[in-house]
Amino acid sequence: MKVLVVGPGGREHALVQALLADPYVREVHAAPGNAGIARMVPVHPVEATDPAAVTNLARSLGSDLVVIGPEAPLAAGVADALREAGFAVFGPSQAAARLEASKAFAKQVMAAANVPTAMARMAATVEEASDALDTFGAPYVVKDDGLAAGKGVVVTSDRAEALEHARSCFAAGGSVVIEEFLDGPEISLFVLSDGRHVLPLAPAQDFKRIFNDDAGPNTGGMGAYSPVDWAPAGLVEDVVNRVAQPTIDEMASRGTPFVGVLYCGLALTTRGVRVIEFNARFGDPETQAVLARLKTPLGGLLMAAAKGELDAMEQLKWDPRSAVAVVVAAAGYPGKPRTGDRVRGLKKAGRLEGVSVLHAGTRLKKDKVRSAGGRVLSVVALGSDLDEARDRAYAGVDLIRLEGSQHRTDIALKAARGEVRVPEGSNTVPDTDTVREGKPV
């Protein structure tokens, strides 16, 4: 099959790499891609959020399958335009993508489907936000209701900081969702959906904050690893049965079937598993770690989802090794990143055993790779265990030269040391009567 991958980042580079390893995929194109993707497959300078432009490109290429990577094209209705033109598409419709585009909508769907999540309130004014903050208390969790590239969430014990984030969202014409704080470690689970059936991938854990020990502001993600050996037995099955499948069923009952990948961001709390958030696409950088371990051909999986045939898929096969992904970010990220700097050492890092370098915010200028965004690269490594995967990933990072770059040095460290503590009682999804309390969104 011929596949078109839409998007410019590290997630899309991981998708392209995995698709090229599928013996049934004969050709891959990307739009707009990045410097790393351009060295693997043809790239096309098309605006990813332009439904007509993406559809015209798919038509000119004769694409058999279109895979949409980021959230913005989904929210812009690119999948709808492609489906109307007769293409098989992996990615939800604009209506179904509201699970990510609106956190308030996602809360409504979870309530209807009896999916366990944090108690929350919607706020559109400073007065409403102030009242909600006082209701839930510290630590305060304030989320921009719209798309924010993973950076629209503030978790703080400083009430003034929490209220200021709400004010900034209101000033931009938006609203916020204010939630109770969820204790316990977090885990990410990607679940493929064809609109009716679901198929889970391997869990991962990512690291959102910019600095070691989860300090500093939230980012789009500074690293990830898979598998998550400390996860309670039966967790994936529980999440599929009590979170993913009910959500997919609820979306179908609303006439907006969800076709694509449902990203379940989860907290393993003292009161059971709770959904932190849903995303309507593969997460970044978890995708880089998870797909590094996937042995089942990816193209066939995504086509089965696009055609409503996931129930015919056999059990997925996984590399038993561990994968660690470390993000190299530009100076100034997650604020205003510095761009245009030369990136060196890519070939040396990529030649290390078990290491691959996936591009995110990069571009080619006179055949030289330069930074073009906040998160510039992901260095991904496979190893016999987390210690070896970490050693290899950081050996690769050490070879990268980017002026002012920043990266965390503790990705997967606590897991490798066996220091992740799962609260007692967190190994089950709670009954719905424990999570329907409080004022609904």
Disulfide bonds with the S-S distance in Angstrom:
none
